Amino acid sequence: MADHSALYTVAAVCVLYSLWRRFRGRRHPFVSVHTSASSESILLPKDGGRERGDALSLPQLVREKVPSLGPNATFNGVWWLPGGHAQTMYCSVGDFTKVDPVVYERKLLQLPDQGIVAVDISPPFATKPLASGENVLLVAHGLTGGSHEAYIRALLTKVTPNRDAGGLGFRAVVLNFRGCNGSPVVTPRLYHAGSSDDIRHVVLWICHTFPEARVYGAGFSLGANILAKYAGEEGDKCPLQALVTLANPWDFTQGANYMLATFLGRNIYRYVLGDALRRLLRMHSKILFEASDLPIARSALEDVLKRPKITLRQYDEEIVAPLYGFDGPWDYYAKISSARVAKDISIPCLAINSHDDPITGTGDVPIREVRENPWIALAVTQRGGHLGWFEHGPNGQITRWYVKPVVEFLAALDEYGMANRPKPRGVADGDEFVWDAERDDVGFRVLSQEQSKLVISGVEVSKLFSGW
């Protein structure tokens, strides 16, 4: 009886907390959209075949075409996932293997430093041959993730089907960063939270493979930071038509301080994230130990791999900073934060963050930068956690709310007919490498057909940390 009483008490607390959250949500809009005051007068460029008279600014397009971010936006949250912590943890503990299956075709790209990344394409070319004028969505995953992640599949099952099947007819290209989701590691380098250089190689491959395509970007968590950093670094030369970021950490210095300021951050999250990166390192440690010029002492590498636990900052200090040439973790956080270059983003960017994100908080959300940049619309939700946003769908099933505004935004831009962005031009050499005609440090080589394969995502559990 005592056990039942305890269960009833926990259930009652959860229900009351859920009701309190719902009541609180009714007093405040579920989502607030921040834009620059000057953005109303800056119209999105249209292609030559569209009428100029119906041109819209980014705030107008969001207001008129993205109702899920409007004043009447609703979030039918799952009652037993009442707060940001529960929403976030469910990303990792929930079973998503039976939902949103996606079929990919994998290609391996060798990069100028001889490293390799895997790109997963959906629909595969075998089922949807290459066509002119396609819309291509470049997707970047979160920490140690990949194309198998449920948060990616939830979006792709709505974006990639043909329009007559209820989708948008986009082609998706998911970049699996070095070492992630079967992406081979053949050089003593993995990836880090600011690896925008690898984005350039993949963008060149996309533009070379789909020369007439309109290329969009979508990034999740750490991948959102990398894509936003890339867009800011490229500035007005960015070849992406538009960008969507979800749960972008934005400012890693603020995020690191926030994590230390909360009980769960100090005692759970920083160890979970540090261990996730260490597990990735352990999977590929052989290539590091065999390197002749590794900038980390082998004894230090062994210590990191053997100690019982490690925090995120410890991993960044002892592995990431020396491996990639940063002067300690704080130098690393400052230099890889996309907030630093947010002012230079010059393409339409829809950024969605949650006020109750327990990983980053809202202190790192670049409201000031957004107010100075007419190309960013920042939507901050009251609930959702870090990459969660789980709610009850129309048939009672659990769905992810963010899919709706992202699909609406991409559909609106496609219907609007934005002018095509300038793209990098690839030039082939005699070694099967294709190089950027204007940059000698950006290029790729597609590895043999035997190393490409069809994979079905969602049928196996990732061996690495998953969900964020």
Secondary structure by P-SEA (a helix, b strand, c coil): caaaaaaaaaaaaaaaaaaaaaaaaaacccbbbbbbcccccccccccccccccccccaaaaaaccccccccccccccccccccaaaaaaaaccccccccbbbbbbbbbbbccccbbbbbbbcccccccccccbbbbbbbbbccccccccaaaaaaaaaccccccccccbbbbbbbbcccccccccccccccccccaaaaaaaaaaaaaaccccbbbbbbcaaaaaaaaaaaaaacccccccbbbbccccccaaaaaaaaaacccccccaaaaaaaaaaaaaaaccccccccccccccaaaaaaaaccccccaaaaaacccccccccccaaaaaaaacccccccccccbbbbbbbcccccccccccaaaaaaacccbbbbbbccccccccccccccccccccaaaaaaaaaaaaaaacccccbbbbbbbcccccccccccccccccccccccbbbbbcccccccccccc
